[in-house]
């Protein structure tokens, strides 16, 4: 049996602080990442916090791509959830480059009741 969806949690460190604080750049990078992954964009919403940081999400037909940035720490947390056939690696590579991240860590989860359950 397979899962209903795949949830990838990525953390980018060593990022360019100016990039992570730029609402337009973060929004554009997230939309380009969704497109590069082959996802179908439905809508998006992003917010710039004062004094800094951006949070937002791209709603895709396959589920969502979300981000929270901490420019003061050079850190971005990204969630990419899909129940469809998308290339998450391609989308995340675009984000890593857009933010000039020096490091990336990932955690992948299978989501939904169809995943294999171990006793």
C-alpha positions as semicolon CSV with decimal commas, in nm:
position;residue;x (nm);y (nm);z (nm)
1;X;0,000;0,000;0,000
2;X;0,109;0,357;-0,050
3;X;0,053;0,681;0,137
4;X;-0,206;0,941;0,046
5;X;0,064;1,207;0,036
6;X;0,426;1,299;0,089
7;X;0,521;1,579;0,328
8;X;0,872;1,715;0,294
9;X;1,005;1,948;0,564
10;X;1,316;2,141;0,461
11;X;1,534;2,375;0,663
12;X;1,769;2,617;0,488
13;X;2,054;2,771;0,689
14;X;2,328;3,017;0,603
15;X;2,081;3,210;0,387
16;X;2,121;3,566;0,267
17;X;1,930;3,779;0,519
18;X;1,828;4,040;0,263
19;X;1,667;3,774;0,044
20;X;1,473;3,622;0,334
21;X;1,336;3,965;0,432
22;X;1,224;4,057;0,080
23;X;0,851;3,987;0,038
24;X;0,867;4,011;-0,341
25;X;1,169;3,783;-0,370
26;X;1,026;3,519;-0,134
27;X;0,689;3,525;-0,312
28;X;0,850;3,499;-0,656
29;X;1,085;3,219;-0,549
30;X;0,801;3,018;-0,397
31;X;0,585;3,053;-0,709
32;X;0,879;2,957;-0,931
33;X;0,952;2,656;-0,705
34;X;0,593;2,536;-0,733
35;X;0,604;2,577;-1,112
36;X;0,944;2,405;-1,138
37;X;0,811;2,109;-0,942
38;X;0,529;2,064;-1,191
39;X;0,260;2,156;-0,937
40;X;-0,063;2,328;-1,038
41;X;-0,086;2,666;-0,861
42;X;-0,434;2,755;-0,733
43;X;-0,360;3,068;-0,526
44;X;-0,102;3,217;-0,290
45;X;-0,073;3,450;0,008
46;X;0,238;3,600;0,170
47;X;0,292;3,841;0,458
48;X;0,592;4,053;0,562
49;X;0,638;4,089;0,936
50;X;0,781;4,392;1,112
51;X;1,067;4,429;1,170
52;X;1,152;4,133;0,944
53;X;1,054;3,790;0,819
54;X;0,811;3,652;0,566
55;X;0,549;3,379;0,595
56;X;0,332;3,249;0,321
57;X;0,188;2,964;0,125
58;X;0,126;2,859;-0,230
59;X;-0,188;2,650;-0,252
60;X;-0,146;2,390;-0,524
61;X;-0,399;2,145;-0,663
62;X;-0,179;1,873;-0,514
63;X;-0,180;2,041;-0,163
64;X;0,060;2,322;-0,053
65;X;0,406;2,477;-0,035
66;X;0,463;2,699;0,271
67;X;0,752;2,903;0,413
68;X;0,853;3,094;0,725
69;X;1,174;3,301;0,723
70;X;1,396;3,435;0,998
71;X;1,637;3,674;0,822
72;X;1,808;3,761;1,149
73;X;1,915;3,396;1,175
74;X;1,970;3,329;0,804
75;X;1,708;3,055;0,835
76;X;1,403;2,944;0,635
77;X;1,164;2,659;0,709
78;X;0,975;2,514;0,413
79;X;0,688;2,262;0,405
80;X;0,604;2,093;0,077
81;X;0,305;1,859;0,089
82;X;0,172;1,679;-0,215
83;X;-0,073;1,403;-0,287
84;X;0,023;1,417;-0,654
85;X;0,319;1,360;-0,881
86;X;0,543;1,663;-0,829
87;X;0,922;1,696;-0,831
88;X;0,984;1,837;-0,482
89;X;1,362;1,809;-0,526
90;X;1,353;2,046;-0,823
91;X;1,140;2,301;-0,636
92;X;1,359;2,292;-0,326
93;X;1,678;2,328;-0,530
94;X;1,536;2,649;-0,674
95;X;1,460;2,783;-0,323
96;X;1,804;2,692;-0,192
97;X;1,963;2,888;-0,475
98;X;1,722;3,183;-0,442
99;X;1,812;3,227;-0,075
100;X;2,183;3,147;-0,121
101;X;2,154;2,880;0,150
102;X;2,478;2,710;0,250
103;X;2,308;2,411;0,417
104;X;1,984;2,218;0,376
105;X;1,830;1,945;0,588
106;X;1,519;1,746;0,503
107;X;1,266;1,523;0,671
108;X;1,020;1,327;0,457
109;X;0,696;1,190;0,597
110;X;0,437;0,967;0,441
111;X;0,091;1,100;0,520
112;X;-0,245;0,929;0,531
113;X;-0,401;0,602;0,643
114;X;-0,280;0,402;0,341
115;X;0,084;0,399;0,450
116;X;0,230;0,076;0,582
117;X;0,185;0,041;0,957
118;X;0,443;-0,150;1,158
119;X;0,330;-0,340;1,471
